[in-house]
């Protein structure tokens, strides 16, 4: 019975992480209505860093392994730096529901990356599933209607796909580091790297610094920082440390379901018939690759 509980903890952690991540697309949409994307992303990183102050004593006991700095920097470069830059561009151009649907391709990308870089076996069904999911993503982008909140769905969905490529590279590096460092330490390092990186953009002329506090936008940033950047990433990093990376990323398939539901409930987003067909093609490709 104890063994079953030990096996269930990583599974529950990953499901909760996907639920929180699904909500992050909605929170980003809300925050971007009031603040510049770079201000939002820096804000969420800063909030996460402040939260980790409460764990400082535990973090200072971590034993650093010589030479790991390059892997830590690489992890931070892929996610949050490149990932959030692509995601910010995605959310400003497409709907939260469509962006969430593109995340279903992450397990396939991780499986392909593990085959190329880690020499893990890959089945022909995985390749066929990947091709089917890509076709579905393209169809989803083409059929996505433009709106005030989603002015350019094809461009936005492309940026979300690039965010998934960054997340794939991150998952590979994370698996290596998770063998030597705790999920708490890796999540804190991510937040610190992200805060330092995105603070630079505050000085760019293209970044609009807010003149006043907008409550809804601020609540969204607090959610993104304390709940998603700290909570969801900790839960995900813990799950990855307890099981193979390809198996852990399979839980990402839950994100589209959570995002579409919350997009409808909170933002009033709705899928057209062709978008439902496109989403079905993506999920069919994912299912084929995982079967």
N, C-alpha and C positions, 0 to 999 in steps of 0.2 A: 504493500500500500504506500509506503514511504517512497519507493522507487517511482510509482505512478505520479505522485505529487511532484517529485523532482523533475519529471519529464514534462509535466503540465505547466510548470512555472514559466519556462521560456516561451511556450505556446501562447499562454495568456498574455505575457508581456508583449509579444509581437502583435497579437490581435488589438490590444489597447493602443499600441504605437500606431497601427494603421487607422484606427478610429480617430486619433488625435491628428494624424497627418491629413486625413480626409477633411477635417475641419479647418486645416491650415489654408486650403485654397479659398474657402469662404472668407476667412479672416483677412487674407491678403486682398481680396476684392474690396472688402469694406475699408481697410486701411488705405488702399490706393485712391479711394474716393476723396480722401482728406489730405494725404501727405504724399510727397515725392517718394517714388519707390526706393531710392537709395537711403532716404531718411528712415523709412519703415524697416528696411533690412538692418541698418546700423542699430536702430532702436531695439529690435528683437535680440540682436547679439549682445547689446549692452545690458538689457534686462536679464538675459541668461547668465552673463558674467556676474552680475550682482547677486543672483540666486546662489551661485556656486561659492560665494564668500562664506556661507553657512557650513560648507564642507571643506574649508581651507585646511583645517588641522589634519583631516584624513588624506587630502590630496598631497600634502607636503611629505607624507610617509612613502610615497611612490618611489621605487628604485629605478632610476633611468638606466637603460642599457646603451652602452657606447655605440655610436653609429646610427642610432634610431632616429636622429633628428631629421634625416632626409626623408624617411618614411612618414614621419609625423607632419612635416611640411607638405609632402605630397598629398596626404590625406586631407589636410586643411585646404589645399589648393582646389582639389576636386569638389570637396563639400566641407564647408559651405560656400567658398568663394565663387567658383565657376557655376556651381549648381544654382545658387541664389541669383546670380546675375542673369542666367538663362531663364529662371523661373519668373523673375520680375518682368522680363520682356514678354514672356508667355502670357502672364496674367493680365497685362495691360492690353493684349491684343485678342485674346480668346476668352471664352466663358470658363468659369470654374469647373463646370461639369465636363467639358471637353478636355481640359487640361488634366483633370483627374482620370479620365479614361485612358489617356496616353500613358499614364504610369503603369498600366497593366503590362506594358512591354518590357518593364525592367527585369523580371525573372528570365525572360528569353535572352536579353542582352548579357546578363550575368552568366548564364549557362554557356553562351558563345565565348565570352571572355575567359571563363574558367577552362574551356577547351583549348583556347589559343595560348594562354599564359601559364595555366596550371597543369596543362596536359590531362585534364579530366576527360573521361569518355563522353561522347555526345551521340545521341540517337538521331536517326534520319527524321523521326517525328518532330524533334526539336527544331530542326532546320525548316521543315515544312510549316510548323506552327509559327515560327518567326516570320516567314514569308507571308502567311495568312494574316498575322497581326499587323504587319506593316501595310498590307493592302487595305485592311480595315481602317487603320489610322489615316491613310491617304483619302479614303472615301469619306471619313468623318470630317476631315478638313475641308474637302470640296463642298460637302453638303451643309456645312455649318453656316447659318445665316448671320449676317453682320448686324450689330446693334450698337447702342451707345457704350455698353460695357464690354462689347466684343467687336471692335471695329475691323479686325483683320484675322479671322480664325485660322486660315492656312499658315500665316506667318507665326501666329501665337503657338499653334500646335507644333510647328517645326522647332521653335525655341524650347518647348516642353520636351520634345524628343531629345534635343541636345542636353537638356538637364538630366534626362535619364541616362545618357551616355556618360555624363560626369558622375552620376550616382553609381554607375556600373564600375568605373575605375575606383571610386571610393570604396565600394564593397570588397574589391579584391585586396586593396591595401589594408583596409580595416581588419580583414580576416587574419592577415599576418601580424598586425599589431595586437589584436585581441588575445593572442597566445601569450603575450608578455605584460599587458597592462589591463587594468580594470575598465569596465564600461564607464564608470564615473569619471575617471581620469581622461579618457579619450573624448568624452562628451564635453568636459570642461575645456580641454585644449582646442576643440573645434570652435567653441564659443569665443575663446580669447583670440584665436587667429581671425575669425570672422569679424569681431569688433575692431581689431586693428586694421584689417584690410578695408572694410567699408567706411571707416572713419575718414579715409583719404578722399572719398567721393563727396564728403560734405563741403570740401573746399573747391569743388569744381563749379564753374559758372553755370553749368547746365542743371545743377541741383538746386531746387527751390527750398530754402529753409523756411519752416512754418513760422508765421508771425503770431499765431495764437494756438491754444490747445483745443482740439476738437475731441470731446469725450468718446464718441463712438470709435474714432480712429485710434485713440489712445488705448481703449479697452482691447481693441484688436491687436495692437502691438504688444500689450502685456500678455495676452493669450499666446501669441506667437513666440514670445521670448521665454516665459515661465513654463508654459504647458507644452508647446511643441519643441522649441529648440532645446530646452532642458529635459522635459519629461519624455517626449516621444523618442528623441535620439538616444536617451539613456536606455529606454526599454528596448529599442531596436539593437543598439550596440550590445546589450546584455544577451539578447536572443541569438545574435550572430556568434557570440563567444561560446554559446552552448550547443550549436549545431552547425552543419555545413552551410556555407554562404548561399549556395544555390537553393537549399531547402528553406532557409530563412527568408530569402527574397521572394519566395513563392507566395508569402502572405501579403505581398504588395497587391495581389489580385483583389484584395478586399477594399483597397482605397477607392477605386471607381464607384463601387456600390455605395460606400459611405458618402462620397463627394456628390454624386448625382442626387441622392436623397436629401442631403443638407442644402444643396444648391436649389432644389425645388422648394424645400421647406422655408429657408431663410431668405434667399435671393429671388425666388419666384422664377428660376430658370426652368425651361422645359425642352425636352428633346423632340425633334420632328420625327416622322416615321422613318425617313432615310437615315437619320442619325441613330435611331434605335437599331436599324439594320447594321449600320457601320459598327456600332458598339458590340453587337452580337458577333460580328466577324472577328473583332479583336479578341473577345473573350473565347471564341471558338479556337482561335489560333493559340491562345495561352493554354486552354484545356488540352488541345492536341499535343502540345509540347510537354505538358506535365503528366499526361496519361501513361 
